[in-house]
């Protein structure tokens, strides 16, 4: 069952990722932030496209839900980490990470 440590390990294993404080959370970014981890390590907010957000929330509604404000309308999606397995967490991280890459690296 993934937790904040699992997310941190998987996120930092992706090429070019750094972690930095972001208000009361930790932000993981390449060129821009693609996921933030809550201080308690129980939840994370992923930056998906709106279509990806709908997909994640439809397929795994017990784990994913739109962030309940204007950020959610932009694709920011809240996740309860304990409701994922490590494979699903890694897939969500990679999906969000790809959008944060500088343009020339997205073409790989």
C-alpha positions in Angstrom: 0.0 0.0 0.0 1.7 3.3 -1.1 2.2 6.2 1.2 4.1 9.5 1.1 7.5 7.7 1.2 6.5 5.6 -1.8 5.4 8.7 -3.7 8.6 10.5 -2.9 10.8 7.6 -4.0 8.9 7.0 -7.3 8.7 10.7 -8.1 12.4 11.4 -7.5 13.3 8.4 -9.6 11.8 10.1 -12.7 14.3 12.0 -14.8 14.9 15.6 -13.7 12.5 15.7 -10.8 13.3 17.8 -7.7 11.3 18.3 -4.5 10.7 21.6 -2.8 8.4 23.0 -0.1 5.1 24.3 -1.4 3.0 25.9 1.4 2.1 23.0 3.7 3.0 20.4 1.0 6.0 19.1 -0.9 6.0 19.9 -4.6 7.6 17.6 -7.1 8.6 19.3 -10.4 10.6 19.2 -13.5 10.0 22.4 -15.4 6.7 22.9 -13.5 5.0 21.2 -10.6 3.2 17.9 -11.5 2.3 16.6 -8.0 2.1 17.8 -4.5 2.3 15.7 -1.4 0.3 16.5 1.8 2.4 17.0 5.0 0.8 13.9 6.5 1.8 11.8 3.5 -1.7 10.4 3.1 -2.9 12.3 0.0 -1.4 13.9 -3.1 -2.6 16.3 -5.8 -1.7 15.3 -9.4 -1.8 17.7 -12.4 -3.6 15.8 -15.2 -5.3 17.0 -18.3 -9.1 17.4 -17.8 -9.6 14.2 -19.9 -7.1 12.3 -17.8 -8.7 13.5 -14.7 -12.1 12.2 -15.9 -10.5 8.9 -16.7 -8.8 8.5 -13.3 -11.9 9.5 -11.4 -14.1 7.2 -13.4 -11.9 4.1 -13.2 -10.7 4.6 -9.6 -13.3 6.8 -7.8 -12.2 5.4 -4.4 -8.7 6.8 -5.0 -9.1 9.9 -7.3 -11.4 13.0 -7.2 -11.1 16.5 -8.6 -9.7 19.1 -6.3 -12.9 20.9 -5.1 -12.2 24.4 -6.5 -11.0 26.1 -9.7 -7.8 24.1 -9.5 -9.9 21.0 -10.0 -11.3 22.5 -13.2 -7.8 22.8 -14.5 -7.1 19.0 -14.0 -5.7 19.0 -10.4 -6.8 15.7 -8.9 -6.7 14.6 -5.3 -5.6 11.1 -4.5 -5.8 9.0 -1.4 -2.5 7.1 -1.7 -3.6 4.1 0.4 -6.3 3.3 -2.1 -3.7 2.7 -4.9 -1.2 -0.1 -5.5 2.4 0.8 -6.3 1.8 0.2 -10.1 -1.2 2.6 -10.2 0.8 5.2 -8.3 3.8 4.9 -10.6 1.5 5.2 -13.7 -0.3 8.3 -12.2 3.1 9.9 -11.5 4.5 9.2 -15.0 1.3 10.6 -16.6 1.5 13.8 -14.6 5.3 14.0 -15.0 5.1 14.0 -18.8 3.1 17.2 -18.8 5.7 18.9 -16.7 8.6 18.2 -19.0 10.2 20.9 -21.0 8.9 20.8 -24.6 12.0 19.2 -26.3 11.9 16.2 -23.8 8.2 15.4 -24.3 9.0 14.2 -27.9 11.0 11.2 -26.8 
